[in-house]
């Protein structure tokens, strides 16, 4: 059976319960199938969620000095992109779990810790949105970002173990 990323397929799509039939275009090109699309969506959403937090936190200091009124609109604009990305992370993460086979206890424990950090990241970001105290907003933003970075680290660890 051809796996995602095998050199003998380019694209395969499944519409029924049967195994997908690869579309062979060129033996020198890796496949692009539903698994590749799912992981791509997951990585793209993680890039937006985590990378966006890094960029936004890096901008807060300079904005506070030159245009403090711009911080809130920038944060709101980011939220319109970040929260849908977080939803995509949850959906594609669940989708990947549904297709997971029998894994080691270490893999399962790593996944459990990762899922707790996903929850902490979302709660930290949500608290940052609703809190009024600047110190608490900063702490919750930091918790959201640090836990999101932990999620990335554990996600890479899980992929490397698989």
N, C-alpha and C positions, 0 to 999 in steps of 0.2 A: 504494500500500500504506500502511496506517495504521501509524505508528510508536508506540512506547511514549510515552505522554504526549500523544498527539494529542487534540484536543478532541472527536473524533467517537466515541470509544469509552469504555467504563467498565471492562470486564473482558473478557479473552479468555484462553482456556486451550487448550493444544495437547495432544492425547492421541496423535496420530499424527505422521507425517512431513510432513503437509500444513501449509500456512500457517494460523495461527490465524484464526478468524473472530471479529471483534469483536462484543461484545454492546453495542448502542447503547441507552443509557438516557436520555442527555440530552446535547445538543450543548454545553452549558456546563460539562461536567465532563471533566477530563483522564482518560486511560485508566489503568487499573491492570491490568497484564499481568504475565507471568512475569519480564520484564526489570525492571520496577519492584519486584517482590517480591525479586528477586535483589539489586538495589542496596540496597534497604531493609535486608535482612539483613546485607549487607556494612557499611553505615553503622552499624547498630545494634551489630554486633560490634566495630567500630572504636571506637565510643563507650564500650563496656564496657572494652575492652582499654586504650585510651589514657586515657580519662577516669578509669577506676578507678585506674590507676597514679598519676595526678595527685592524686586524692583521698587515696589511701593514703599517698603520700609527704608530703602536707600534714598528715596526722594523726599521723605517727610522732613528730614533736617534742612536740606536746602530750601524746600518750599516754605518751611516755617520762617526762615530768615528773609526771603525775598517776596513771597506771596502767600501769607498764611491763609488767606481766604480760599486759595486754590486746593487746599488739602482735602476738605470735605467733598467737593465735586469730583476730584480725582479718585477718592476712595469709593464714592458711589458708582462712578463709571467702571471701576475695576470690579465691583460687586456684581454688575450686570453680566460680566464675563466669567468671573470666578465661581459664582454659585452654580451656574449651569455646568461648568467644568467639574465641580465637585460631584454633582449628580451623575455625570457621565462616568466619573471614577467609581462611584458606588455601583452603577449598573454594569459596567464592563468588568469590574472586580467580581461581582456576583456571577456574571456570565462565565468568567474564567474558572471560578470555583465549581460551577456546575459541571464543567468538563474535566475537572481534575480526577485523576485516578487515585489508587491507593498510594499514599505518601508516608514517609517516615515520621516518627514521633517528633524529631527535631524540626522537620518541615512544618508540621502541624502547630507546634509551639511557636515557631517563628511567625507563622500566619496569624495566630491568635494575638501575639504582641502587636503585629502590624495593624490588625483590625482595631485594637484598643487605641493605638496611636492615631488612626484615621478618625475615630470618634473624638479624641482629644483635640485634634487639629480643627475639626468642624466646630466643636463647642468653643474652642479658643477664638476662632474667627467670628462666630456668632456673638459671643460675649463682647468682643471688641466693637462690634456694630452697635450694640444696644447700651453699653455702659456709658456713663456721662463723665466719670472721674478720669482725668487724663492719665494718672498713674496706673489705674486699673486697666484702662484701655491699652496702655503700653505693655503691661504685663500679659494681658490676654493675647495681644498680637504676637508677642514673643513666644508664648506657649504654643500658639497655633502654628507659627513658623518652625520652631524647633521640632515639634512633633511631626510636622509634614516632612521635614528633612529626615527624621527617623523612619518614616514610612517609605521614603525613597530608598534609603539604605537597606531596609529589610526586604523591600520589593526586589531589588537587585540581587540580594542574597538568595531569595527564593528562586528567582530565574536561574541563577548560576547553579543552584543545587539540582535543578530539574534537568 
